Amino acid sequence: MKIAVAGMGYVGLSLAVLLSQRNDVWAVDVLPDRVEKINQRISPIQDREIEEYLSTKQLSLHATLNAEEAYRGAAYVLIAVPTNYDPDKNYFDTSLVEAVIRQVHAIEPNAEMIIKSTIPVGFTERIRAAYGIDNLLFSPEFLRESRALFDNLYPSRIVIGVPRDSVRQRERAERFAALLQESALKENIPTLFPNLTEAEAIKLFANTYLALRVAYFNELDSYAERHGLDTRQIIEGVGYDPRIGNYYNNPSFGYGGYCLPKDTKQLLANFEDVPQNLIQAIVDANQTRKQFIAEQILARSPKRVGIYRLTMKSNSDNFRASSIQGVMELLLSAGVRVVIYEPTLVENEFAGCPVEHDLTAFKAQSDVILANRYCEEIADVLDKVYTRDLYFRD
């Protein structure tokens, strides 16, 4: 079966690799370098399973810049293009999703389109009506950006939104679910077929709960640090309650990355006509945490602060909306000099700050080293390091 995937970020690429084990998959992207790497079986993103599968597995995977080549004759087209949050519109920018929908409809109108990009609640039904199409579904992804293929091989669940009372699309959704199940290594995967709009809500509420959990343990840590308490002892005692659990509880400088910042803001926007307190608090808590971290650093009166890695977390090459950048901006606004160590950057400057490519020189230049996540390569200057990474994980 021919399947096309639009967008080769971590969502699209992981799906393309997963499905190309058993299907003929055509991956479309607008970046020539990304397409070239995929065809050379080199991963353009940092994900160890994707790297392994591309280099060792027999995959029927073709990357192209030519949309018509990819979409023509495809039974399914998966749409995994970016939907960044637009603060001016108070809404996801869905223009790239809509552009792909128009393109596929013109090239292969019989293909079943499945949106994997995160979208506002109500978007799919609105687009189906606006374009007069009945071959558009929504299937949220629940992936960690550095373990995306792993999470497709061992998914927590498969969710595909289907229009009410559409037998034809229910059949197509079930067939697509079977394709995911056949390619996964996990057996007996929970598979749900909610209504389209409910499926969209599942995605946003799931990510907002994860952000809530991050914010909760960060505020627990802020309280403990302000009062001189041992955060680990408190978290351990709290986590033994099986309703809470000892997971996703490692303090940080805040939630960041591709999904949580924008998804929480979009859900808050969807609450425009619904009374709420908690969703607003989850959004606000992230900025409050960054301000607290900045205050802790400023209290040390450093001459120069070293920013160790801009990335959001360990084993990731993504630093979009990373919390450490928010802290860095607050320090800069307070007049603190900053130097950055980020090995994925080739530039000598980032956000107006010097980038030091030599780790030893970076350590020597820094009075305080700010690290959202600890790494052994800064163990020799631990007396300089400020981190809230208590468990040295995730």
N, C-alpha and C positions, 0 to 999 in steps of 0.2 A: 504494500500500500504506500502511495506517495503522500507524505506529510510535509507541509512547509511551516517554518517557524520564523516569524518576523521579530528581529531584535536579538542580538547576541550578547546581552548582559548575562548575569549569573542565572536568571530565571530561564531565559530563552536557550542559552547554551546547554544548561543542564538537562532541559527537556529534549533538546535536539540529540544530545549524546545518548540519553536514556532510550529514546524511541528508535534511534538508528541501529540498535542491536538487532531489531526484528523488522524494521521498515525502511523504506527509501526516503530519507529525510533531506530536505533542502533548506538550508539556513540562509536568511537574508539579513544583511546589515549594510549601513551606509559608510562604514569605515573600511577602506581598502586593507589597511594593516591587519585588522581583526579577521577579515575574510581570508587573507593570505595565510595567517597563522593557523586558522582552523583547517584549511586544506593541506597544510604541512603537518597536521596533527600536533600542533603546539597550542596549548591553552592560552588565550589572551587574558584570562583572569586567574587569580590565585585560588585554586581549589584542587586539593591533592587527588581526589577521586577523578575529577575531570581530566587532570593531567595524566593519570594512570590509564584511564580508559582510552583517551586519544592516542597514547603511545603504544598500547599493548593489545587492544581489542580490535576485532574485525568489525568495523562500523560502516554502514552505507550512509555516509554523511558527506554532503557537498555544500560548501559555502559559496555564496554568490552576491554580487552587487545588483544583479539583474532580477528585479521582482517578477517580471513576466516568466522568466525561465523557472523560477521557483514555484509560482502559484499555478501555472498552467497544468491542469490534470491532477491537482492535489485534492484528495478527499477531505482533508482537514487542514486548516490554516490556523496556527496558534499565534496569537498576538501578544508579544511580550516586550513592547516598546515602553520607554520611560513615561511616567505621568507625574511630573514634579508638581508640588503644591505651589500655587500662585497666591502670594499673600495679598496682592491687590484685588484679585477676584474672589478671594476667600474660597478657593475651589481648586481641585486638581486641574492641571492643564492636560486635557484629553485630546489635543489636536493631532498628535501623532497616531493615537489609536484610531481616530476617525479617518485620518488619511489612509491608513492601511485598509480599513473597511471599504472605503470607496475604491481603492486600487484593486482589491480582491474581487469586489462585486463586478468591476469592469472586465477583469481578466478571466476569472473562473467563478461565475455566479452560482454554480452548483456546489461549491465547496462549503463545508460547514465551518464557520469561523468560531473560534473559542478564544475569548479574551482571558489572558493570564495576567495582564497588567492590573494593578490595583486602581479601582475607579470609585467614584462617588456612589452612594446608595441611590438607586433609581436610574442609573445611567443606561444600562443595557436596554431596558424597556423603552426608554426615551429614544434611543438611537434606532431601535427596531421600527418604531412608529415614524420617526423623522425620515428614514431612508426607505421605508416600505419593504423591509426585508424580514424573512422568517428563518434565516439560517445563521443566527448569531446567539451564542451561549456564553456564559461566564463561569470560569472555574478558578477559584482563588488558589494561590500558591502559599505554602507554609514552610518556607525554606530559610535556612541560615546562609548568609552570603558566602561564607568560606567553606561550607559543607553542603552546597546545594544539590549536587548529584547524590551524595549519601542520603539526603532527606527525600530524594525521589526514589532511591532504591529501597529505602525503609520508611515509607511515609506514615505519618501519624493517622492520616485519613485522606480520602479523595472526596472532594466536593465539586459537583457540577450543577450549576443552576439551570433549570429547565422551565420554559413557560408552562403555565397551568394548562392542563387538558390538551397538550400537544403530544399525541402518540408518536408521530414521526420524529420529533426532536428528542423525545425520551429514548427512543431506540438508538438514535445517533449518539446521544450522551452515554448510554450504556455501552455502546461499542467503543467509544473513546475511553471510557473507564476501564474496559477490558484490555485495551492496548497498554494503558499505564500499569495495570496489574500484571500483565504478561511480562513486561520488561523489568518489573521490580523484583527484588530478592525476598522481600517480606511476603508472607502468606497471610490470608484472611485479613486483608486491609479493610477497615471500616469505610464504607462507601455510601455517600449521601447524595440525594437528588432533590434539594430544596427548590423552591421557586427562585426565579432569577434575582429578584431584589433581596430576598432573604440570604441568598448566597453572597451577595455584595456586602450585606451587613455582617455576616459571619467573619469575613476577612478583617473589616475595620474594628469590630469589637474584640476579635482575638488579639490583634496587635496592640490595641489600646490597653487590654488587660496586661499584656507583657510589659508595656510602658509603666502601667500602674505598679507592677511588682518591682520593677527597677527603681521607680521613684520612692516606693515605700521603704525598701532596704537602704536606699541612699539617705533618706531622712532619719531613719533609725541611726545610721552611722553619723550623720551630722549632730544629732543629739548626744550620742556617746562621746564623740570627739570634743564637743563644746564643754561637756561636764567631766572629762577625764575618765570615761568608762571604757571597758574592754568590749569593743563591738562584737568580736568573735564569740565571746561568752553569751552575749545576749542573743545573737543570731542562732547559735547552737540550741539554746534553750527554747527559743521560739519554734525552730524547725522540727523539733521532735514531735510536735503536734502533727499527726498524719494528715490533717486537713490543710496544713500549710506546707510541710515538707522541706527537706534540706536540698533545695535546688533553686537555680535562678535567683540567688540571694547574695552574690558577691558584689559589694559596693563598687561604685565607679564614679566618674565625674559627671555622669548623666547618660541618658540614652541618646543614641545617634544612629548614623548610617542611612541606608536607602529608605527604610520603611517607617520606623517608629515615629520620628518627628513629623513627617508629612501625613501619616495615617491618623495620628491623634488629632492633628489640626483639621483634617477633613471630616472626621467623625464629629468634632465639635461644631463645625460648620453645618453638618446635617442636623444638629440638635437646635437649629435656629428657632424653631417654634415649639420646642419641647423643654419643660422645666428641667434643669440639671444643676448640680454643684460639682459632682465628682469629675466629670470629663474636663471641665475648665481647670480644675485643680491639678489634674494629671499633666496638662499642657504647661501650666504655670510652674509646677514643681521642678521641671527640668531647668528652667532659668534660675530658679532660686538655688538649686544645688550648685550650679556653676558659679553663682555669686558667692556662695559660702566657701567654695574651694579657693576662689580668687582672694577672698579675705584672709584665709589661712596662710596663703603665700605672702600676701602683702604684710602680714604681721611679722614676718621674718626680715623685713626691710632688705631684700636682696638687691645687689647691684645689677645682676643679670640673671635671668631665669632661662634655663635650658628646657626646651620642649622636646622630650624624647618620643618620637613617632607621632605623626598626625593621624595615623590610622585609628579606627574606632575600637578595634579589639585585636587580639592575637590572631595570627594566621590569616590576616586580611590585608589587601592592598587598597582598600577603599577608605578614604578619609572625608567623604562627602558628609557634611553636617555632623562631623565627629565632635563629641563634647569637649575634647581638649582644645579645639579651636575656639569654642565659645569662651573658655577660661582664658585663653591667650588674648582674645580681643579685650576682655575686661582688664587684664594686666597692662596691656598696651595703653588703654584709655586712662589708666592711673599713672602713666609715665614710666613704666618699668621697661628696661631694655630686654629684648628677647633674642635668643638664638635657637635655631631649629636643627634637629637631627632627624632626617627622614630619608633612608636609603633608596626609596622608590623615586625620589625627585632628582632630576638631572640639573634643574635650575639652581642658581646661586642665591635666589631670593624667593620668598613666598609671603604674600600679604604684607609686603613692605619690610619683612624681617630677613636677616641673613640666614642662609642655609649652610651649615657646616657639614661637609661630607666625610670628614675624618672624625671617627668616634672619640679617639683619645683627645683630640683638640677640643671637641665639643664638651667633654667632661671637664677639661681644665678651664674653659671659659665660663662655666656655669657655677653660680653660687648655690642655686637650688635647681634640681632637675625634676621636672613635672612629668610623671609617667602614668597614664591612665591604666596601662597594664604592664606589670613587671616582666622583665626579661633578664636572664642570667648575665647578659653582656654588660649590665650596669651594676652587677653585684659588688664590684670593687669600689664603687662610690656610693654605697648604700646610705652613708651618713648624709649625703646630699639629696637623696631621692625622696620626693613626696609622692606617695601613691596611696589610694584607698583599696587597692587590689589585695585583699586579705588572704585569699586562697590561691593566688598565683594560677588562675584558670580563667577560661572564657573571657 
